[in-house]
């Protein structure tokens, strides 16, 4: 790997680290924010949710904008928006002010995330170098999640919650400076590309409302009008988007792209992986703090062994995928996740970190990067030069909504069991709720493994602009049927 490529990869991986850290760090700072502004838990939840709504809603559009207006340009714009919103949040005087800043933060994060992934794909052609780069990307995502929990506790305890936003400002400015040096200027976009305004408006508003509806389930419940009305509206807007895409000359998401069976399959499997894995961090953290009595910093530190394994496995992803083949590696990843989740379902109220969390978390540390990297490889392998941003937007959107859906569903399942068993003040009831959620997560992971293992034929679409062979998900020496 050339020095310039390594510099660019370091920059993009650092951006991924910051964006994931920013999602985790606010959860630790939230109690201090609530104390200062004296707001209800429902209002406080939107400090986190406002970020998720705009982030999820803008990812697909951001990916396409990267193709249209330049990946470097969009990446720098996203970082600039993120820095400005973080600075605004750091000096917020009311909860409403802070929530608005978090929403703008999410918009900047969506622009930066989609552009960063598109830049990575354009810098590293399909093959071992891309597998290695995606491995580093996945490693930084895992490290960012754990670091967010630890840093959130340290900064909030030693300074104030405002310092968590200050960290974003400093890190964002460093990344902007690095990007100006490490990333080559954008080339002129193809004249064949256009902008589908109707599709952009309908899909962005539809996805944002869908994210709003899903994150609102934790506050208002699944059957509340506050959940159902935006959810139904989101479905209508997304249906309008699908209808529009078949009637415009240059659609935001060309039908030929979404017809590719490997891309559809990879995006679905990626979403299912996040449905299972994202809530795991939340549920384990709650178990460590509310059942075992760990502090936020200690609870975050307990996830560090998992992150170390993620980094080690992700760093060797090119060898693992090259040796096993894409489909077997993906299947193995889901099987390991299913085993780890099933093991976590055996948690006990009087358990311990070494006896109940350490070994299953190490198994998950191997499975998590295998799932993340193989689905990313499959979802982006046959993207043409003018589709790289779109491919990154699709896979990022799949992952983001998988995370939101998983947290809403699995935490809802856990909460229902906790309420039935005796309430959140009872450690036995809490543990029982987590156990049920982990069993469901294990079943989803096992079904995903079976789906990934079934050979499918990926028939190439007839596209006049380019000819590319379909990506294979077979093991070396296998023949897909």
MARFITI-823934 format. One record per residue (C-alpha): residue in one letter; x, y, z. Coordinates in steps of 0.02 Angstrom, whole numbers, plus 50000, padded with zeros to 5 digits. Layout:
N
A_X_Y_Z $
...
END
This chain:
481
X_50000_50000_50000 $
X_50075_50168_49947 $
X_50113_50303_50075 $
X_49980_50420_50005 $
X_49850_50282_50016 $
X_49901_50243_50195 $
X_49884_50427_50241 $
X_49711_50436_50164 $
X_49659_50274_50250 $
X_49718_50342_50419 $
X_49614_50499_50390 $
X_49457_50405_50338 $
X_49473_50277_50478 $
X_49497_50418_50602 $
X_49337_50498_50539 $
X_49244_50334_50563 $
X_49314_50322_50739 $
X_49253_50498_50780 $
X_49078_50472_50710 $
X_49051_50310_50807 $
X_49128_50386_50963 $
X_49007_50532_50947 $
X_48859_50413_50948 $
X_48917_50326_51107 $
X_48989_50471_51206 $
X_48826_50567_51221 $
X_48740_50422_51309 $
X_48863_50436_51453 $
X_48850_50626_51460 $
X_48658_50625_51453 $
X_48626_50617_51643 $
X_48735_50771_51673 $
X_48646_50863_51533 $
X_48478_50820_51610 $
X_48534_50884_51780 $
X_48594_51051_51711 $
X_48440_51088_51606 $
X_48316_51003_51723 $
X_48220_50914_51585 $
X_48119_50753_51582 $
X_48191_50588_51524 $
X_48081_50598_51368 $
X_48154_50767_51320 $
X_48330_50712_51363 $
X_48316_50561_51249 $
X_48307_50678_51099 $
X_48483_50739_51132 $
X_48533_50569_51063 $
X_48383_50540_50949 $
X_48396_50704_50853 $
X_48568_50650_50793 $
X_48504_50478_50740 $
X_48355_50549_50644 $
X_48455_50667_50533 $
X_48601_50545_50517 $
X_48489_50404_50459 $
X_48381_50514_50348 $
X_48524_50593_50250 $
X_48642_50446_50221 $
X_48569_50386_50056 $
X_48559_50562_49983 $
X_48734_50600_50047 $
X_48805_50450_49956 $
X_48730_50507_49791 $
X_48786_50686_49820 $
X_48963_50620_49837 $
X_48949_50551_49659 $
X_48872_50712_49593 $
X_48973_50850_49675 $
X_49136_50769_49726 $
X_49182_50654_49871 $
X_49321_50761_49943 $
X_49213_50916_49933 $
X_49067_50832_50021 $
X_49182_50755_50151 $
X_49253_50925_50197 $
X_49079_51002_50199 $
X_49017_50867_50317 $
X_49163_50892_50436 $
X_49138_51081_50433 $
X_48953_51061_50477 $
X_48998_50937_50614 $
X_49126_51055_50691 $
X_49009_51206_50685 $
X_48865_51107_50762 $
X_48979_51037_50897 $
X_49039_51211_50943 $
X_48858_51269_50951 $
X_48814_51121_51062 $
X_48961_51156_51178 $
X_48890_51328_51220 $
X_48705_51279_51222 $
X_48601_51370_51352 $
X_48440_51270_51339 $
X_48392_51090_51300 $
X_48305_51146_51139 $
X_48464_51232_51083 $
X_48565_51075_51116 $
X_48440_50961_51027 $
X_48445_51074_50873 $
X_48635_51070_50875 $
X_48631_50880_50886 $
X_48515_50871_50735 $
X_48637_50976_50633 $
X_48779_50867_50698 $
X_48689_50716_50627 $
X_48673_50801_50458 $
X_48859_50838_50455 $
X_48898_50661_50510 $
X_48791_50589_50368 $
X_48883_50693_50238 $
X_49054_50648_50308 $
X_49014_50462_50334 $
X_48946_50431_50160 $
X_49087_50529_50077 $
X_49220_50443_50183 $
X_49159_50270_50134 $
X_49147_50321_49950 $
X_49325_50391_49957 $
X_49387_50228_50031 $
X_49305_50128_49892 $
X_49376_50241_49757 $
X_49552_50236_49831 $
X_49559_50047_49851 $
X_49501_49938_49704 $
X_49410_49777_49740 $
X_49531_49646_49804 $
X_49650_49619_49951 $
X_49690_49805_49972 $
X_49506_49848_49988 $
X_49477_49704_50108 $
X_49623_49767_50214 $
X_49557_49946_50209 $
X_49381_49891_50257 $
X_49459_49791_50398 $
X_49542_49948_50467 $
X_49377_50041_50447 $
X_49284_49907_50546 $
X_49419_49905_50680 $
X_49403_50092_50706 $
X_49214_50077_50719 $
X_49232_49949_50859 $
X_49364_50052_50946 $
X_49258_50209_50932 $
X_49111_50127_51018 $
X_49213_50076_51169 $
X_49314_50237_51174 $
X_49153_50339_51172 $
X_49093_50255_51331 $
X_49259_50275_51421 $
X_49295_50453_51364 $
X_49116_50505_51399 $
X_49136_50450_51579 $
X_49309_50527_51600 $
X_49268_50695_51520 $
X_49100_50712_51608 $
X_49175_50666_51777 $
X_49335_50769_51766 $
X_49269_50919_51666 $
X_49088_50941_51609 $
X_48974_50867_51477 $
X_49017_51017_51367 $
X_49194_50949_51347 $
X_49123_50801_51248 $
X_49069_50926_51115 $
X_49236_51017_51128 $
X_49322_50853_51086 $
X_49224_50849_50923 $
X_49279_51025_50880 $
X_49464_50988_50905 $
X_49458_50818_50818 $
X_49354_50886_50675 $
X_49477_51028_50641 $
X_49623_50906_50642 $
X_49531_50795_50516 $
X_49493_50945_50404 $
X_49676_50994_50402 $
X_49728_50815_50365 $
X_49600_50799_50226 $
X_49664_50954_50138 $
X_49836_50872_50130 $
X_49795_50688_50107 $
X_49650_50690_49982 $
X_49674_50736_49800 $
X_49555_50867_49727 $
X_49395_50800_49649 $
X_49385_50768_49464 $
X_49243_50845_49366 $
X_49084_50740_49382 $
X_49017_50655_49227 $
X_48894_50758_49124 $
X_48781_50606_49120 $
X_48744_50625_49304 $
X_48594_50730_49354 $
X_48501_50772_49513 $
X_48333_50693_49552 $
X_48255_50828_49664 $
X_48088_50739_49689 $
X_48174_50576_49734 $
X_48294_50666_49851 $
X_48154_50754_49944 $
X_48041_50602_49958 $
X_48175_50477_50012 $
X_48261_50595_50134 $
X_48099_50648_50219 $
X_48036_50468_50217 $
X_48194_50398_50296 $
X_48202_50539_50424 $
X_48021_50508_50475 $
X_48052_50321_50483 $
X_48203_50351_50596 $
X_48098_50470_50702 $
X_47959_50340_50719 $
X_48080_50202_50768 $
X_48178_50300_50897 $
X_48014_50368_50968 $
X_47958_50192_51016 $
X_48070_50201_51168 $
X_47980_50359_51227 $
X_47799_50339_51169 $
X_47782_50153_51133 $
X_47742_50059_50973 $
X_47555_50096_50969 $
X_47561_50282_51010 $
X_47501_50404_50875 $
X_47670_50490_50898 $
X_47749_50331_50831 $
X_47617_50272_50707 $
X_47580_50436_50616 $
X_47761_50474_50566 $
X_47788_50289_50529 $
X_47640_50279_50409 $
X_47690_50445_50330 $
X_47865_50377_50305 $
X_47799_50223_50215 $
X_47693_50333_50100 $
X_47841_50446_50059 $
X_47954_50298_50024 $
X_47820_50225_49910 $
X_47814_50392_49819 $
X_48003_50384_49802 $
X_47994_50210_49722 $
X_47858_50273_49604 $
X_47958_50426_49555 $
X_48118_50329_49523 $
X_48036_50234_49380 $
X_47980_50395_49296 $
X_48128_50513_49297 $
X_48269_50519_49170 $
X_48411_50514_49297 $
X_48346_50431_49456 $
X_48431_50452_49624 $
X_48439_50262_49639 $
X_48442_50179_49467 $
X_48336_50021_49456 $
X_48483_49927_49378 $
X_48581_49950_49540 $
X_48449_49885_49660 $
X_48410_49737_49546 $
X_48582_49664_49576 $
X_48550_49511_49686 $
X_48719_49516_49776 $
X_48695_49699_49822 $
X_48518_49669_49888 $
X_48574_49518_49986 $
X_48726_49604_50059 $
X_48625_49756_50115 $
X_48494_49646_50198 $
X_48626_49542_50287 $
X_48717_49699_50341 $
X_48557_49770_50415 $
X_48522_49606_50506 $
X_48698_49608_50576 $
X_48668_49780_50651 $
X_48497_49727_50716 $
X_48589_49600_50823 $
X_48755_49684_50864 $
X_48714_49867_50898 $
X_48593_49832_51042 $
X_48718_49711_51118 $
X_48832_49854_51172 $
X_48686_49944_51253 $
X_48617_49791_51343 $
X_48787_49733_51407 $
X_48826_49910_51469 $
X_48661_49917_51564 $
X_48693_49745_51639 $
X_48867_49795_51697 $
X_48807_49959_51775 $
X_48632_49921_51839 $
X_48655_49739_51890 $
X_48840_49720_51931 $
X_48859_49899_51993 $
X_49000_49956_51877 $
X_49031_50142_51851 $
X_49010_50210_51672 $
X_49199_50215_51649 $
X_49221_50037_51715 $
X_49076_49977_51610 $
X_49153_50051_51453 $
X_49323_49981_51496 $
X_49247_49807_51513 $
X_49213_49812_51325 $
X_49396_49844_51282 $
X_49442_49658_51265 $
X_49306_49640_51134 $
X_49374_49792_51041 $
X_49552_49723_51045 $
X_49491_49562_50964 $
X_49392_49662_50835 $
X_49548_49760_50789 $
X_49656_49602_50775 $
X_49529_49509_50667 $
X_49489_49660_50559 $
X_49674_49691_50529 $
X_49689_49517_50454 $
X_49524_49519_50360 $
X_49608_49508_50189 $
X_49692_49344_50237 $
X_49533_49272_50313 $
X_49423_49316_50165 $
X_49556_49263_50041 $
X_49577_49095_50126 $
X_49396_49053_50161 $
X_49303_49144_50023 $
X_49177_49284_50047 $
X_49020_49180_50078 $
X_49099_49055_50200 $
X_49182_49198_50296 $
X_49016_49289_50308 $
X_48927_49131_50365 $
X_49060_49096_50496 $
X_49042_49273_50561 $
X_48855_49254_50588 $
X_48877_49084_50670 $
X_49002_49157_50793 $
X_48883_49301_50829 $
X_48742_49177_50860 $
X_48852_49077_50981 $
X_48908_49234_51073 $
X_48730_49298_51092 $
X_48667_49129_51153 $
X_48807_49127_51283 $
X_48759_49302_51342 $
X_48581_49241_51370 $
X_48650_49141_51519 $
X_48686_49300_51619 $
X_48643_49289_51804 $
X_48597_49426_51930 $
X_48748_49383_52038 $
X_48866_49356_51892 $
X_49035_49434_51854 $
X_49127_49508_51707 $
X_49251_49364_51692 $
X_49120_49230_51717 $
X_48976_49301_51613 $
X_49040_49431_51490 $
X_49223_49405_51444 $
X_49219_49242_51343 $
X_49059_49276_51243 $
X_49121_49452_51206 $
X_49282_49380_51135 $
X_49181_49265_51021 $
X_49079_49415_50966 $
X_49241_49509_50937 $
X_49286_49381_50803 $
X_49113_49373_50725 $
X_49077_49559_50720 $
X_49216_49611_50599 $
X_49186_49459_50488 $
X_49004_49509_50468 $
X_49041_49694_50443 $
X_49183_49674_50319 $
X_49109_49535_50211 $
X_48941_49623_50192 $
X_49029_49786_50148 $
X_49136_49696_50019 $
X_48987_49610_49940 $
X_48881_49769_49937 $
X_49013_49873_49849 $
X_49115_49752_49743 $
X_49028_49785_49577 $
X_48995_49972_49598 $
X_49054_50071_49447 $
X_49151_50235_49460 $
X_48990_50337_49454 $
X_48901_50225_49582 $
X_49029_50218_49723 $
X_48942_50354_49823 $
X_48773_50275_49795 $
X_48838_50104_49850 $
X_48912_50183_50008 $
X_48748_50273_50043 $
X_48648_50113_50025 $
X_48759_50009_50140 $
X_48773_50149_50268 $
X_48584_50171_50268 $
X_48558_49984_50289 $
X_48676_49981_50437 $
X_48603_50136_50519 $
X_48423_50076_50508 $
X_48474_49902_50563 $
X_48549_49982_50719 $
X_48394_50087_50755 $
X_48274_49942_50722 $
X_48378_49823_50826 $
X_48387_49941_50975 $
X_48201_49977_50967 $
X_48149_49794_50950 $
X_48273_49708_51066 $
X_48267_49840_51203 $
X_48077_49836_51187 $
X_48078_49646_51210 $
X_48192_49663_51360 $
X_48087_49802_51437 $
X_47926_49702_51418 $
X_48004_49551_51507 $
X_48076_49663_51643 $
X_47905_49741_51676 $
X_47823_49569_51684 $
X_47956_49500_51802 $
X_47960_49637_51933 $
X_48020_49802_51863 $
X_48187_49889_51827 $
X_48235_49900_52010 $
X_48247_49710_52023 $
X_48416_49642_51961 $
X_48338_49471_51928 $
X_48203_49550_51820 $
X_48331_49653_51724 $
X_48439_49499_51693 $
X_48287_49400_51635 $
X_48243_49536_51510 $
X_48419_49540_51441 $
X_48420_49351_51425 $
X_48264_49351_51317 $
X_48334_49489_51206 $
X_48497_49394_51182 $
X_48404_49234_51137 $
X_48306_49329_51003 $
X_48468_49407_50941 $
X_48550_49236_50930 $
X_48404_49168_50829 $
X_48414_49315_50707 $
X_48602_49288_50687 $
X_48577_49102_50656 $
X_48445_49135_50523 $
X_48563_49262_50444 $
X_48701_49129_50440 $
X_48585_49008_50350 $
X_48536_49143_50225 $
X_48719_49189_50195 $
X_48767_49006_50172 $
X_48641_48970_50034 $
X_48726_48986_49863 $
X_48644_49110_49747 $
X_48678_49151_49566 $
X_48721_49334_49540 $
X_48670_49368_49360 $
X_48754_49523_49289 $
X_48635_49660_49233 $
X_48649_49717_49053 $
X_48711_49894_49066 $
X_48774_49982_48909 $
X_48897_50093_49000 $
X_49011_49959_49071 $
X_49038_49772_49083 $
X_49089_49701_49251 $
X_49084_49520_49309 $
X_48967_49481_49454 $
X_49048_49470_49624 $
X_49066_49292_49687 $
X_49019_49243_49862 $
X_49087_49067_49843 $
X_49230_48984_49934 $
X_49390_48952_49836 $
X_49357_48807_49719 $
X_49168_48816_49743 $
X_49046_48844_49602 $
X_48892_48948_49643 $
X_48730_48874_49585 $
END
